Amino acid sequence: MKGLRLLKQAGMRKLNFAGGEPFLHAKFLGTLVDYCKRDLSLESVSIVTNGSLVTERFLRDHGHNIDILAVSCDSFHEQTNIDIGRGSGDQVTQLYKIVQWCQRFGIKFKLNTVVCRMNVDEDMNSHISELQPFRWKCFQVLMVAGENDSHRTLRDVRKFMISDREFEQFCQRHQHQASFVPESNQLMAKSYLILDEYMRFLDRDGRQPSPSILQVGVEKALRCVFWDETSFVTRGGIYDWSRADKLASGCGSDTIVDW
């Protein structure tokens, strides 16, 4: 909470809880989501999740303080998800439940897909048309030095890599979707401001993380990493990121929101 307050004082407008999997610690996640809206009055609070641990009860309790819920789903074929390493066997079924809950509680639904060797030829149009996400972010699978680039790292991304041309072909197949937002390696690599669990900014140039903002403050920590603000704007980092609804019936309404 102290770190979040420092970020707010430094000018933070939007915060995204990611992981790992944030819902592994749902109690703490709910507390922080509520704090960001109630105490810090952030414009936008979002969560990225694989969806497996999201419950209707959590969204009923905390959904009024969540602007966007983004679910990571790389394929609409369960076996492909399992082969990629994300699948539980019912990810797509759970995804459709989450969409209904988001509609019920006035949360913007976002879909994240990493395009890789195992799904690059898949046609996802029918599901996207049915799900109607607020945004569908499609990332080109990214190799990060020291994190996923060899058999010595926790993950080895080499077998998942695709060419820029293959990513472009995937984009051409889906670009008519109104929610479609592609993100190539060039745009993704250095356009995010990411803090780890120690409240240190991470650097995509391969340098060490910054000192913790709890120790040196936000501005000094930020000077220790490279952030490409131009690429942030180019990839559409600024958009309509706040809740679109003002549910007239109050909390707990079953009103379906039309974005």
C-alpha positions in Angstrom: 0.0 0.0 0.0 2.9 2.4 0.8 4.4 1.7 -2.7 1.1 2.2 -4.4 0.6 5.5 -2.6 4.1 6.6 -3.7 3.3 5.8 -7.3 0.0 7.7 -7.1 1.8 10.7 -5.7 4.3 10.5 -8.6 1.5 10.6 -11.2 0.3 7.0 -11.7 -3.2 7.0 -13.3 -3.6 3.3 -14.2 -2.5 0.1 -12.4 -2.5 -3.4 -13.7 -2.2 -6.4 -11.4 -0.4 -9.3 -13.2 1.7 -12.3 -12.3 2.3 -15.1 -12.1 -1.4 -15.5 -11.3 -2.9 -12.7 -9.1 -5.8 -14.9 -8.0 -3.5 -17.3 -6.2 -3.8 -14.6 -3.4 -7.3 -13.5 -4.0 -7.7 -12.0 -0.4 -4.8 -9.7 -0.8 -5.8 -8.9 -4.4 -9.2 -7.8 -3.3 -7.8 -5.6 -0.6 -5.4 -3.9 -2.9 -8.0 -3.4 -5.7 -10.4 -1.7 -3.2 -7.5 0.4 -1.8 -6.6 1.6 -5.3 -10.1 2.8 -6.0 -11.4 3.8 -2.6 -8.2 5.5 -1.2 -6.1 6.4 -4.2 -8.9 7.1 -6.6 -7.0 5.7 -9.6 -8.6 6.2 -13.0 -8.2 2.5 -13.9 -7.6 -0.7 -12.0 -7.2 -3.8 -14.1 -6.2 -7.5 -13.5 -4.6 -10.0 -15.9 -5.4 -13.6 -15.1 -5.5 -17.0 -16.7 -9.1 -17.2 -15.4 -8.9 -20.5 -13.6 -9.3 -19.1 -10.1 -11.7 -16.2 -10.9 -15.0 -16.6 -9.0 -18.4 -14.9 -9.3 -18.2 -14.2 -5.5 -14.9 -12.3 -5.9 -16.3 -10.1 -8.7 -19.5 -9.5 -6.7 -17.4 -8.3 -3.7 -14.8 -6.3 -5.6 -16.0 -5.8 -9.1 -17.2 -2.3 -8.5 -13.6 -1.3 -8.0 -12.3 -3.2 -11.1 -12.3 -1.3 -14.4 -10.9 -4.1 -16.7 -10.5 -7.8 -16.2 -8.1 -9.3 -18.8 -8.1 -13.1 -19.3 -5.1 -14.7 -21.0 -6.3 -17.3 -23.5 -3.9 -18.5 -26.3 -6.2 -20.9 -28.1 -9.8 -22.0 -28.3 -8.7 -25.6 -28.6 -8.1 -27.0 -25.2 -5.3 -29.4 -26.2 -3.4 -26.5 -27.7 -3.7 -24.6 -24.4 -2.4 -27.7 -22.6 0.5 -28.1 -25.1 1.4 -24.4 -24.6 1.4 -24.9 -20.8 -1.6 -22.8 -19.9 -4.4 -25.2 -20.1 -6.4 -26.8 -17.3 -8.7 -28.6 -19.8 -11.7 -26.3 -19.3 -10.1 -22.9 -19.9 -12.5 -21.9 -22.8 -15.6 -22.9 -20.7 -14.4 -20.8 -17.8 -13.6 -17.9 -20.2 -17.3 -17.8 -21.3 -18.4 -17.8 -17.6 -16.1 -14.9 -16.9 -17.5 -12.9 -19.8 -21.0 -13.3 -18.3 -19.8 -12.2 -14.8 -18.1 -9.1 -16.3 -21.3 -8.1 -18.0 -23.3 -8.6 -14.8 -20.9 -6.5 -12.6 -20.1 -3.8 -15.1 -16.4 -4.7 -15.7 -14.8 -4.3 -19.1 -13.7 -7.6 -20.4 -10.4 -7.8 -22.2 -8.7 -10.8 -23.9 -5.0 -11.4 -24.1 -3.5 -13.8 -26.6 0.2 -14.7 -27.1 0.7 -15.7 -30.7 3.3 -18.5 -30.9 4.3 -21.5 -33.0 1.4 -23.6 -31.7 -1.5 -21.2 -32.4 -0.2 -19.0 -35.2 -2.4 -20.8 -37.8 -5.6 -20.8 -35.8 -8.6 -18.9 -36.9 -10.2 -17.4 -33.7 -12.7 -15.1 -35.4 -15.9 -17.0 -34.5 -15.1 -17.0 -30.8 -14.0 -13.3 -30.8 -17.2 -12.3 -32.5 -19.2 -14.2 -29.8 -17.2 -13.0 -26.8 -17.0 -9.4 -27.9 -14.1 -8.3 -25.7 -13.6 -4.6 -25.1 -10.0 -5.1 -26.3 -8.2 -8.2 -27.7 -4.5 -7.8 -27.3 -2.5 -10.1 -29.5 1.2 -10.3 -28.5 3.9 -11.8 -30.6 5.7 -14.3 -28.4 8.8 -12.5 -27.0 12.2 -13.8 -26.0 13.7 -12.0 -23.0 17.4 -12.5 -22.3 18.1 -14.3 -19.1 14.4 -15.1 -18.6 13.3 -17.6 -21.2 16.0 -17.8 -23.8 17.7 -21.2 -23.0 17.4 -24.5 -21.3 19.0 -23.0 -18.3 16.1 -20.6 -17.6 12.9 -21.4 -15.9 11.1 -21.3 -19.3 12.6 -21.9 -22.7 10.7 -20.0 -25.4 12.8 -21.0 -28.4 10.4 -23.7 -29.6 7.5 -21.2 -29.5 9.1 -18.5 -31.6 7.5 -17.2 -34.8 8.8 -14.8 -37.5 7.5 -11.3 -37.9 5.9 -12.4 -41.2 4.0 -15.2 -39.5 2.7 -12.8 -36.9 1.7 -10.4 -39.6 -0.3 -13.2 -41.3 -2.1 -13.9 -38.0 -3.0 -10.2 -37.7 -4.3 -10.0 -41.3 -6.6 -12.9 -40.5 -8.2 -11.2 -37.5 -7.7 -7.4 -38.2 -11.4 -6.9 -39.0 -12.3 -7.5 -35.4 -13.2 -4.2 -33.8 -11.4 -5.1 -30.6 -8.2 -6.3 -32.2 -5.0 -4.7 -31.0 -1.8 -6.3 -32.3 1.5 -5.9 -30.4 4.7 -6.9 -32.1 8.0 -7.6 -30.4 9.3 -4.2 -31.5 6.5 -2.4 -29.7 6.3 -4.7 -26.6 9.9 -5.0 -25.5 10.5 -1.7 -23.8 7.1 0.1 -23.6 5.9 -1.3 -20.3 6.6 0.0 -16.8 6.7 -3.2 -14.6 7.4 -3.5 -10.9 8.2 -6.8 -9.2 7.2 -8.0 -5.8 9.9 -5.9 -4.2 8.5 -2.7 -5.8 11.5 -2.5 -8.2 11.2 -1.4 -11.8 12.3 -4.2 -14.2 14.5 -3.3 -17.1 14.1 -5.0 -20.5 17.6 -4.0 -21.6 19.0 -6.8 -19.4 20.2 -4.5 -16.7 19.6 -5.1 -13.0 16.2 -4.1 -11.6 16.0 -0.6 -10.1 16.3 -0.1 -6.3 12.9 -0.5 -4.6 10.7 2.6 -4.7 10.2 2.0 -1.0 13.8 2.8 -0.4 14.7 5.5 -3.0 11.3 6.8 -4.2 9.7 6.6 -7.6 11.7 9.2 -9.6 15.1 7.9 -8.6 14.1 4.3 -9.2 12.7 5.1 -12.6 15.9 6.8 -13.7 17.6 3.4 -13.4 15.6 1.7 -16.2 14.7 2.4 -19.8 11.1 3.1 -20.7 10.2 3.9 -24.3 7.4 6.3 -23.8 7.0 6.8 -27.6 6.4 3.1 -28.1 4.0 3.1 -25.2 1.9 5.7 -27.0 2.4 4.0 -30.4 1.1 0.6 -29.2 -2.1 2.3 -27.9 -1.1 2.4 -24.2 -3.5 5.3 -23.6 -7.1 4.4 -24.2 -10.6 4.4 -22.6 -9.5 2.4 -19.6 -12.1 3.4 -17.0 -15.4 1.6 -16.3 -18.0 2.7 -18.8 -21.0 2.0 -16.6 -22.8 3.8 -13.8 -25.2 1.1 -12.7 -28.4 2.8 -11.8 -29.5 -0.1 -9.7 -26.5 0.1 -7.4 -24.1 -2.7 -6.3 -25.2 -6.2 -7.0 -27.3 -5.2 -10.1 -27.7 -7.9 -12.7 -27.9 -5.2 -15.4 -26.0 -6.1 -18.6 -23.8 -3.3 -19.7 -23.6 -2.4 -23.4 -20.2 -0.7 -23.9 
